Amino acid sequence: MTDIFTKSKRSEVMSRIKNRNTRPELAVRSLLHRMGYRFRLHRTDLPGKPDIVLARYKTAIFVHGCFWHRHKDCRFAYTPKSRVDFWLKKLESNVTRDQLVKVDLVRLGWRVITVWECELREPVQLAYRLKEIGSLLYVNIE
C-alpha cells in the first residue's frame, strides 16, 4: 500500500504528533489531582523525563500508548502490515529504551509506575491502583 501523502506532507503530519500533554496523560493527571496527589511534570533531571513525578513518594509515572510502547497482550499493540521491518525495529527500540530508563530510575531509588492507555477505559480500577502510591513503603531492589 502506498502512502496517500507526499513525503513533505507526511513529515508535517508526523511532526504534529505530541509527546506530552496527550489525552491519556491529561486523564491520568486529572485522576491523580482528584485523588489529592500533587505532582510535577516532565522533570528533565530524571532519566526518561517521566510524564508525572510525585517527589513526596519518590514515584515516577509514565503514561504509555499501547501501540508505541508494545503493551503485552493488548489488542492495541498491533504491528502494522506495511513496512513491518521498520515498525518492528522502531517499536522494539521504544521498549528497550523504556526498560533502560526504568532500571536507571530504580537505581536512583525511585518507584516506577507505568499506566497504559488502555487502562483508562477502567478509571475505577486505575484509581485503586494509583491509590496505593501513598500507602506502599518503597523497597529498593537492586
Rosetta silent file (secondary structure, phi, psi, omega in degrees, C-alpha in Angstrom):
SEQUENCE: MTDIFTKSKRSEVMSRIKNRNTRPELAVRSLLHRMGYRFRLHRTDLPGKPDIVLARYKTAIFVHGCFWHRHKDCRFAYTPKSRVDFWLKKLESNVTRDQLVKVDLVRLGWRVITVWECELREPVQLAYRLKEIGSLLYVNIE
SCORE:     score description
SCORE:     0.000 S_00000001
   1 L     0.000  131.290 -179.702    0.000    0.000    0.000 S_00000001
   2 L   -90.164  155.740  179.730    1.391    3.378   -0.950 S_00000001
   3 L   -71.103  140.180  179.915    1.277    6.452    1.228 S_00000001
   4 L   -83.266   -9.737 -179.773   -1.527    8.875    0.384 S_00000001
   5 L  -107.819  156.392  170.928    0.662   11.864    1.322 S_00000001
   6 L   -71.931  167.866 -178.942    3.755   13.313   -0.275 S_00000001
   7 H   -60.964  -42.110 -179.385    6.972   12.972    1.681 S_00000001
   8 H   -69.207  -38.227  178.027    6.832   16.594    2.897 S_00000001
   9 H   -66.992  -40.974  177.446    3.140   16.321    3.865 S_00000001
  10 H   -60.846  -41.791  178.113    3.822   13.060    5.765 S_00000001
  11 H   -61.182  -42.117  178.904    6.654   14.825    7.615 S_00000001
  12 H   -64.138  -44.809 -179.912    4.299   17.662    8.537 S_00000001
  13 H   -61.823  -47.205 -178.557    1.613   15.264    9.757 S_00000001
  14 H   -65.396  -31.829 -179.010    4.084   13.243   11.852 S_00000001
  15 H   -68.632  -16.935 -179.428    5.585   16.408   13.380 S_00000001
  16 L   -88.020   -4.602  177.233    2.206   17.219   14.906 S_00000001
  17 L   -72.790  123.557 -174.705    2.118   14.058   16.987 S_00000001
  18 L   -83.615  151.130  175.297    2.511   15.200   20.568 S_00000001
  19 L  -116.737   -0.001  174.822    4.787   13.566   23.109 S_00000001
  20 L  -146.428  157.956 -176.649    3.479   15.452   26.138 S_00000001
  21 L    57.866   37.538  176.936    0.100   16.650   27.359 S_00000001
  22 L   -76.102  164.765 -179.447   -1.582   13.863   25.430 S_00000001
  23 H   -58.285  -45.491  177.637   -5.198   12.968   26.151 S_00000001
  24 H   -62.432  -39.836  179.550   -4.248    9.843   28.182 S_00000001
  25 H   -63.894  -43.770  178.570   -1.680   11.822   30.156 S_00000001
  26 H   -61.769  -37.656  178.962   -4.209   14.571   30.924 S_00000001
  27 H   -65.258  -42.477  179.109   -6.704   11.934   32.092 S_00000001
  28 H   -66.587  -42.969  178.940   -4.177   10.384   34.498 S_00000001
  29 H   -60.968  -42.471  178.800   -3.160   13.809   35.802 S_00000001
  30 H   -62.626  -43.875  178.968   -6.800   14.732   36.370 S_00000001
  31 H   -61.949  -47.555  179.005   -7.435   11.475   38.227 S_00000001
  32 H   -60.432  -42.071 -179.066   -4.357   11.920   40.422 S_00000001
  33 H   -64.016  -42.921  177.548   -5.305   15.503   41.210 S_00000001
  34 H   -63.455  -28.478  179.254   -8.852   14.492   42.206 S_00000001
  35 L   -80.999   -4.430  176.509   -7.306   11.850   44.473 S_00000001
  36 L    97.684    2.298  178.642   -5.358   14.573   46.265 S_00000001
  37 L   -80.916  142.764  174.114   -1.911   13.937   44.810 S_00000001
  38 L  -116.904  143.007 -169.458    0.252   16.883   43.830 S_00000001
  39 L  -151.274  170.440  172.905    2.940   16.384   41.243 S_00000001
  40 E  -115.782  161.007 -176.420    5.401   17.851   38.781 S_00000001
  41 E  -115.667  140.054  168.012    5.536   17.194   35.065 S_00000001
  42 L    48.896   52.096 -179.755    8.334   16.044   32.759 S_00000001
  43 L   -66.489  116.767 -175.606   11.258   16.554   35.161 S_00000001
  44 L   -75.809  -13.237  179.505   14.292   16.822   32.943 S_00000001
  45 L   -84.334   -2.403  177.730   16.688   15.969   35.786 S_00000001
  46 L  -108.735  147.306  178.602   15.354   12.386   35.921 S_00000001
  47 L   -57.794  134.392  176.372   16.116    9.657   33.381 S_00000001
  48 L    79.065    0.610 -177.139   13.455    9.442   30.676 S_00000001
  49 L    42.372   71.828 -176.950   11.716   12.681   31.732 S_00000001
  50 L   -52.487  146.760 -179.659    8.786   10.917   33.455 S_00000001
  51 L   -62.988  -41.162 -177.873    5.346   12.198   32.479 S_00000001
  52 E  -136.196  133.940 -179.707    4.321   12.663   36.124 S_00000001
  53 E  -126.025  121.638  174.156    6.591   12.865   39.180 S_00000001
  54 E  -104.824   88.739 -173.579    5.361   12.542   42.745 S_00000001
  55 H   -61.754  -36.869 -179.058    8.513   13.618   44.571 S_00000001
  56 H   -56.912  -34.879 -178.712    6.937   13.174   48.012 S_00000001
  57 H  -104.701    6.368 -177.627    6.545    9.458   47.290 S_00000001
  58 L    46.695   51.984 -176.261    9.654    9.224   45.108 S_00000001
  59 E  -125.612  131.611  175.676    7.464    7.844   42.340 S_00000001
  60 E  -111.031  132.180 -179.532    7.749    8.389   38.596 S_00000001
  61 E  -117.072  129.007  174.560    4.730    7.680   36.411 S_00000001
  62 E  -110.350  132.212  175.856    4.920    7.050   32.687 S_00000001
  63 E  -104.861  108.216 -173.721    1.725    7.144   30.622 S_00000001
  64 E  -106.638  139.615  170.161    2.368    4.870   27.666 S_00000001
  65 L   -77.380  134.932 -176.360    0.411    4.360   24.487 S_00000001
  66 H   -60.986  -38.003 -179.856   -0.197    0.657   23.954 S_00000001
  67 H   -68.337  -52.979 -172.440    0.846    0.809   20.294 S_00000001
  68 H   -70.035  -27.766 -176.193    4.043    2.831   20.680 S_00000001
  69 H  -114.083   11.273  170.897    5.317    1.017   23.780 S_00000001
  70 L    57.585   57.812  177.149    4.086   -2.508   22.906 S_00000001
  71 L   -59.752  117.899 -174.441    1.729   -3.257   25.796 S_00000001
  72 L   -61.171  133.704  177.963    1.983   -7.009   26.143 S_00000001
  73 L    61.060   24.464  178.503   -1.175   -8.949   25.216 S_00000001
  74 L  -103.081  138.020 -177.714   -3.064   -5.747   24.399 S_00000001
  75 L   -68.736  -16.801  179.350   -5.166   -5.578   21.252 S_00000001
  76 L   -86.544   -7.052 -179.328   -3.903   -2.051   20.595 S_00000001
  77 L   -96.163   54.466 -178.102   -0.273   -3.204   20.398 S_00000001
  78 L   -86.587  164.813  175.220   -0.572   -4.492   16.857 S_00000001
  79 L  -104.903  126.396  178.961    2.118   -4.485   14.190 S_00000001
  80 L   -57.554  153.013 -176.622    1.294   -2.517   11.047 S_00000001
  81 L   -82.915  -20.362  178.348    1.003   -4.589    7.879 S_00000001
  82 L  -104.498  150.534  178.636    3.226   -2.352    5.752 S_00000001
  83 L    51.393   46.938 -174.453    6.940   -1.761    6.352 S_00000001
  84 H   -55.993  -44.551 -179.158    6.961   -4.466    9.017 S_00000001
  85 H   -59.927  -44.523  178.722   10.759   -4.473    9.450 S_00000001
  86 H   -59.072  -49.366 -175.747   10.816   -0.715   10.017 S_00000001
  87 H   -67.155  -40.521  178.339    7.999   -0.825   12.563 S_00000001
  88 H   -61.418  -43.536  178.339    9.373   -3.806   14.488 S_00000001
  89 H   -62.960  -46.205 -179.045   12.758   -2.107   14.809 S_00000001
  90 H   -61.866  -49.822 -175.555   11.177    1.198   15.841 S_00000001
  91 H   -70.375  -36.837  177.069    8.773   -0.268   18.383 S_00000001
  92 H   -67.222  -33.588  177.038   11.334   -2.647   19.893 S_00000001
  93 H   -67.423  -33.026  174.686   13.739    0.264   20.376 S_00000001
  94 H   -62.724  -45.536 -179.281   10.990    2.049   22.324 S_00000001
  95 H   -62.913  -44.293  179.473   10.561   -0.980   24.585 S_00000001
  96 H   -61.746  -45.129  178.800   14.315   -1.285   25.134 S_00000001
  97 H   -61.260  -42.833  178.900   14.616    2.410   25.973 S_00000001
  98 H   -59.019  -42.331 -179.502   11.686    2.134   28.428 S_00000001
  99 H   -65.633  -42.135  179.346   13.395   -0.763   30.216 S_00000001
 100 H   -64.852  -39.893  178.547   16.713    1.091   30.490 S_00000001
 101 H   -64.170  -42.089  179.386   15.006    4.196   31.866 S_00000001
 102 H   -62.229  -43.809  178.494   13.169    2.112   34.456 S_00000001
 103 H   -60.730  -44.424  179.415   16.408    0.462   35.579 S_00000001
 104 H   -60.250  -44.702 -178.993   18.085    3.883   35.883 S_00000001
 105 H   -65.904  -42.310  179.030   15.248    5.279   37.985 S_00000001
 106 H   -62.791  -40.373  177.742   15.140    2.249   40.288 S_00000001
 107 H   -62.585  -29.063  177.098   18.897    2.521   40.815 S_00000001
 108 L   -83.671   -0.207  176.888   18.344    6.126   41.873 S_00000001
 109 L    92.366   17.194 -179.306   15.790    4.922   44.433 S_00000001
 110 L   -98.530  147.579  170.805   12.601    5.781   42.552 S_00000001
 111 E   -90.100  138.456 -177.717    9.475    3.671   42.204 S_00000001
 112 E  -118.044  127.542  177.008    8.286    3.465   38.592 S_00000001
 113 E  -120.556  131.823  175.568    4.656    3.055   37.599 S_00000001
 114 E  -109.174  122.935  174.888    3.544    2.575   34.013 S_00000001
 115 E  -105.004  122.805 -178.970   -0.038    3.488   33.180 S_00000001
 116 E   -89.866  146.059 -179.407   -1.151    2.039   29.868 S_00000001
 117 H   -52.796  -39.839 -178.252   -3.503    3.899   27.580 S_00000001
 118 H   -69.222  -21.458  178.760   -5.995    1.003   27.629 S_00000001
 119 H   -68.203  -19.648 -179.172   -6.215    1.180   31.443 S_00000001
 120 H   -70.576  -12.414  176.891   -8.011    4.500   31.119 S_00000001
 121 H   -73.087  -19.331  178.380  -11.087    2.607   29.957 S_00000001
 122 L  -123.133   73.972 -173.793  -11.498    1.387   33.555 S_00000001
 123 H   -63.169  -29.256  179.727  -10.845    4.531   35.657 S_00000001
 124 H   -66.944  -45.517  177.822  -12.101    2.989   38.900 S_00000001
 125 H   -63.059  -40.736  178.379   -9.598    0.131   38.693 S_00000001
 126 H   -63.468  -39.859  178.976   -6.843    2.578   37.781 S_00000001
 127 H   -62.071  -41.407  177.111   -7.766    4.762   40.763 S_00000001
 128 H   -61.785  -40.913  179.911   -7.434    1.764   43.108 S_00000001
 129 H   -65.302  -42.963 -178.490   -4.030    1.014   41.649 S_00000001
 130 H   -75.183  -24.567  179.627   -2.849    4.605   41.989 S_00000001
 131 H   -60.663  -28.660 -177.677   -4.314    4.943   45.494 S_00000001
 132 L   -72.727   -9.195 -179.168   -1.606    2.588   46.724 S_00000001
 133 L   -56.091  -47.721 -177.045    1.128    5.108   45.890 S_00000001
 134 L   -77.038  -20.921 -175.229    0.804    6.813   49.258 S_00000001
 135 L   -96.366  -18.788 -179.154    0.285    3.663   51.283 S_00000001
 136 L   -82.894  136.905  171.154    3.107    1.489   49.954 S_00000001
 137 L   -84.620  134.266 -177.473    6.503    1.636   51.543 S_00000001
 138 L   -81.349  128.210  176.398    9.144    1.765   48.874 S_00000001
 139 L  -115.078  121.728 -178.810   11.662   -1.061   48.940 S_00000001
 140 L   -82.900  119.560 -179.767   14.719   -0.577   46.793 S_00000001
 141 L  -110.625  118.273  178.793   15.548   -3.788   44.941 S_00000001
 142 L  -123.752    0.000    0.000   18.933   -3.861   43.228 S_00000001
